[in-house]
Amino acid sequence: MNNILILGIDGYIGWPLAMHLASIGHRVSGIDNFARRRNVRSVGSASAIPIADMDERIEVFKRQHGKNITFYEGDILDYEFLADVMKKEHPRTIIHLAEQPSAPFSMIDRPHAVYTQHNNVEGTLNVLYAMKEIVPEAHLVKLGTMGEYGTPNLEIPEGFFEVEYKGRRDVLPFPRQPGSLYHLSKVHDSANCLFACRVWGLCITDIMQGVVYGTRTREITHERLATRFDFDESFGTVINRYCAQAVIGHSLTSYGRGTQRRGFIDLVDSIQCLTIATENPASKGQYRVFNQLDEVYSIMQLARYVADAAKKIGLDVKIDCLPNPRVEKEEHYYSVQHEHLKNLGFKPTRKITETLDIMLKDLLQYRQRIIEKRDAILPKTRWMGEIVSVQPNMPTGVTA
Ligand SMILES: NC(=O)c1ccc[n+]([C@@H]2O[C@H](COP(=O)([O-])OP(=O)(O)OC[C@H]3O[C@@H](n4cnc5c(N)ncnc54)[C@H](O)[C@@H]3O)[C@@H](O)[C@H]2O)c1
């Protein structure tokens, strides 16, 4: 049994991960400040699938699965709070998901960019210091993103590559060329994590994760145990937006020509990989990078998969191309090494097409909730040009 502290336990991945780790016998505690719930509200949206509050989640989980999860409400930017929890729990593994995870949200305007980098970079620095001072032997599993690498015209290795320059060779971090200020916050985190291993001897697995999709995991056995499903332009990833559009009869809107290629992974497999990383820790002083994805798809190919799955349940949807609000290459090479997790036993659970069938069926029940927030789906935030500012309900730390 491992003693695991999950930072960001109320999130899309954090909650089902906590249930999974607890159900297989680990002792699980977690921290969250509910920023994700507030931030989604601030862009005029809501989770399509209703989610219970944390007390209810824990209570229903205990009733259904007979296991306990301990929750601490608070902000990891508050160092005293974080250090107190670390002293109390003394975790052997810390899984750090507690960041602002949306690229468009970070690109809305200066306050949102500052909020994102302050929350993510300072939060991670606090975690590194708390580990150094309180649990220096613990293993940190830190969530980065495949977006840190950008789309180089080379095969993307797992973190490091061998370079020859002017007759000399070295193994160096692979260059990062992120496409948003959110992705850049993760690059800063990676540099800080590498430093903490090199200089303080901490042990860290930095996960470059692809885009996660799905509504179901084995432990979601009751509707009050569901994880969130966002579909707005900021927090809804491309598959989520397509699925939400399909169930309300809106055309699936691809950005630009749709030829952008990215890595994707099912929620059950993200959890499988994080469990593998947790159960096979890095060694003392080691900074290890895993590329965590299953398959690479173009976003147009995904639109076709969603349209096909929708047809099977009687929904006829068109695919449209919108002017791309982002600054990104549309035609590009994309090849990613992702062997480390496979070598440790990762096997994909099912095909994306099966998961899409499940997602659409789940979402159909909440069609009305998506219709009510449909204005939040289409992109308003542009990487360049006109800046559209958001709403009344700004998240903590952001001033309009
Ligand atoms: N979901 C994806 O497709 C995806 C892909 C690649 C990487 N990631 C990364 O995985 C991690 C989890 O992603 P997610 O989709 O579950 O995001 P999420 O927003 O649902 O979860 C993050 C949780 O952390 C909490 N949080 C944020 N800042 C905090 C703070 N300062 N103190 C305490 N709690 C805080 C939020 O309230 C939220 O519940 C993130 O770091 C994200 O960048 C996600």
PDBQT file of the ligand as one rigid body, heavy atoms in Angstrom, charges set to zero:
ROOT
HETATM    1  N1  LIG A 501      -7.352  16.886 -19.483  1.00  0.00    +0.000 N 
HETATM    2  C1  LIG A 501      -6.438  16.861 -20.462  1.00  0.00    +0.000 C 
HETATM    3  O1  LIG A 501      -6.740  16.640 -21.640  1.00  0.00    +0.000 OA
HETATM    4  C2  LIG A 501      -4.985  17.103 -20.125  1.00  0.00    +0.000 A 
HETATM    5  C3  LIG A 501      -4.027  16.910 -21.120  1.00  0.00    +0.000 A 
HETATM    6  C4  LIG A 501      -2.678  17.125 -20.814  1.00  0.00    +0.000 A 
HETATM    7  C5  LIG A 501      -2.310  17.536 -19.545  1.00  0.00    +0.000 A 
HETATM    8  N2  LIG A 501      -3.287  17.731 -18.598  1.00  0.00    +0.000 N 
HETATM    9  C6  LIG A 501      -2.854  18.176 -17.260  1.00  0.00    +0.000 C 
HETATM   10  O2  LIG A 501      -3.355  17.264 -16.294  1.00  0.00    +0.000 OA
HETATM   11  C7  LIG A 501      -3.698  17.962 -15.098  1.00  0.00    +0.000 C 
HETATM   12  C8  LIG A 501      -5.143  17.660 -14.727  1.00  0.00    +0.000 C 
HETATM   13  O3  LIG A 501      -5.971  18.031 -15.808  1.00  0.00    +0.000 OA
HETATM   14  P1  LIG A 501      -7.549  18.069 -15.667  1.00  0.00    +0.000 P 
HETATM   15  O4  LIG A 501      -8.109  18.005 -17.027  1.00  0.00    +0.000 OA
HETATM   16  O5  LIG A 501      -7.982  17.086 -14.645  1.00  0.00    +0.000 OA
HETATM   17  O6  LIG A 501      -7.745  19.562 -15.106  1.00  0.00    +0.000 OA
HETATM   18  P2  LIG A 501      -8.757  20.100 -13.992  1.00  0.00    +0.000 P 
HETATM   19  O7  LIG A 501      -8.756  21.582 -14.114  1.00  0.00    +0.000 OA
HETATM   20  O8  LIG A 501     -10.065  19.403 -14.107  1.00  0.00    +0.000 OA
HETATM   21  O9  LIG A 501      -8.030  19.649 -12.641  1.00  0.00    +0.000 OA
HETATM   22  C9  LIG A 501      -7.112  20.437 -11.931  1.00  0.00    +0.000 C 
HETATM   23  C10 LIG A 501      -7.637  20.601 -10.507  1.00  0.00    +0.000 C 
HETATM   24  O10 LIG A 501      -6.676  21.360  -9.769  1.00  0.00    +0.000 OA
HETATM   25  C11 LIG A 501      -7.354  22.340  -9.001  1.00  0.00    +0.000 C 
HETATM   26  N3  LIG A 501      -6.414  23.455  -8.806  1.00  0.00    +0.000 N 
HETATM   27  C12 LIG A 501      -5.917  24.306  -9.735  1.00  0.00    +0.000 A 
HETATM   28  N4  LIG A 501      -5.097  25.200  -9.165  1.00  0.00    +0.000 NA
HETATM   29  C13 LIG A 501      -5.053  24.900  -7.843  1.00  0.00    +0.000 A 
HETATM   30  C14 LIG A 501      -4.391  25.470  -6.727  1.00  0.00    +0.000 A 
HETATM   31  N5  LIG A 501      -3.601  26.546  -6.861  1.00  0.00    +0.000 N 
HETATM   32  N6  LIG A 501      -4.556  24.906  -5.504  1.00  0.00    +0.000 NA
HETATM   33  C15 LIG A 501      -5.371  23.820  -5.338  1.00  0.00    +0.000 A 
HETATM   34  N7  LIG A 501      -6.045  23.257  -6.369  1.00  0.00    +0.000 NA
HETATM   35  C16 LIG A 501      -5.890  23.789  -7.606  1.00  0.00    +0.000 A 
HETATM   36  C17 LIG A 501      -8.593  22.711  -9.808  1.00  0.00    +0.000 C 
HETATM   37  O11 LIG A 501      -9.629  23.232  -9.012  1.00  0.00    +0.000 OA
HETATM   38  C18 LIG A 501      -8.961  21.372 -10.451  1.00  0.00    +0.000 C 
HETATM   39  O12 LIG A 501      -9.905  20.674  -9.686  1.00  0.00    +0.000 OA
HETATM   40  C19 LIG A 501      -3.443  19.437 -15.359  1.00  0.00    +0.000 C 
HETATM   41  O13 LIG A 501      -2.183  19.791 -14.846  1.00  0.00    +0.000 OA
HETATM   42  C20 LIG A 501      -3.436  19.523 -16.870  1.00  0.00    +0.000 C 
HETATM   43  O14 LIG A 501      -2.634  20.590 -17.323  1.00  0.00    +0.000 OA
HETATM   44  C21 LIG A 501      -4.608  17.530 -18.849  1.00  0.00    +0.000 A 
ENDROOT
TORSDOF 0
